[in-house]
Each structure stands twice: as C-alpha cells, then as structure tokens.
C-alpha cells in the first residue's frame, strides 16, 4: 500500500510570493525554466516516495537535496524581484 505523500508546489509553499511567482513565470525565462525543472523534480520525488517509481534511497536523497537547492535559488530570485 502506498503512503500519501504531498508535493511541494512553489505557490503553495510560498503563498506570500504568489503574484511575484506568476509575474516571473511570464516575464523571466530563467525563473520560468528553473521553476519548471523544480516542479518536474518534485513530482518525481513524490512518485518515488509513493512507490509508483522505484528509486534507490541514495538517489532519492540526492533528488531531495537538488530540490532544496532549486527552491533556495527560486526564493532568492523572488526576493530580488
């Protein structure tokens, strides 16, 4: 039985930046591309945690670390906008 695992969409995790997220997605290609990569990675992590896709623990840890770094990068861009 798979456990319920939640994903981490940026707009929900950072609701105070919702308007800025939308603005940057429309007008900043670097932000938009990074956010798209973040969301794809986040969905991959959720699928692995739910057991839908089998990923080695070490690989999953690496994916989670990458997600944290990407989120930090996105947050920095939001704060500078």
C-alpha positions in Angstrom: 0.0 0.0 0.0 1.4 3.4 -0.9 1.5 6.1 1.6 0.1 9.5 1.0 2.9 11.9 0.1 2.4 15.5 -0.6 4.2 17.5 -3.3 5.7 21.0 -2.7 4.4 23.4 -5.4 6.1 26.7 -5.0 3.0 28.8 -5.0 1.5 26.8 -2.1 4.8 26.7 -0.1 5.4 30.4 -0.6 1.9 32.0 -0.8 3.2 35.4 0.1 5.1 35.3 -3.3 2.2 34.1 -5.4 1.9 37.3 -7.5 5.6 37.5 -8.0 5.8 33.9 -9.0 3.2 34.5 -11.6 4.9 37.6 -12.8 8.3 36.0 -13.1 6.9 32.9 -14.8 5.5 35.2 -17.5 8.5 37.5 -17.9 11.7 35.8 -16.7 12.8 32.8 -18.8 15.5 31.7 -16.3 13.0 31.7 -13.4 10.4 30.0 -15.6 12.8 27.3 -16.7 14.1 26.7 -13.2 10.6 26.6 -11.7 9.5 24.0 -14.4 12.6 21.9 -13.6 11.7 22.2 -9.8 8.1 21.1 -10.4 9.2 18.1 -12.6 11.7 17.0 -9.9 9.2 17.5 -7.1 6.7 15.2 -8.9 9.4 12.6 -9.5 10.2 12.6 -5.8 6.5 12.2 -4.8 6.2 9.3 -7.2 9.2 7.6 -5.7 8.0 8.2 -2.2 4.6 6.7 -3.1 6.3 3.7 -4.5 5.0 4.4 -8.0 8.6 4.5 -9.3 11.4 2.6 -7.7 14.4 4.8 -6.9 17.4 3.8 -4.7 17.4 5.6 -1.3 20.7 7.3 -2.1 19.3 8.6 -5.4 16.2 9.8 -3.7 18.2 11.7 -1.1 20.2 13.3 -3.9 16.9 14.3 -5.7 15.7 15.9 -2.4 18.9 17.8 -2.0 18.6 19.1 -5.5 15.0 20.2 -4.9 16.1 22.1 -1.8 18.8 23.9 -3.7 16.5 24.7 -6.6 13.9 26.1 -4.1 16.5 28.2 -2.5 17.5 29.6 -5.9 13.9 30.3 -6.8 13.3 32.0 -3.4 16.4 34.2 -4.0 15.0 35.3 -7.4 11.6 36.0 -5.8 13.2 38.1 -3.1 15.2 40.1 -5.6 12.2 40.7 -7.9 
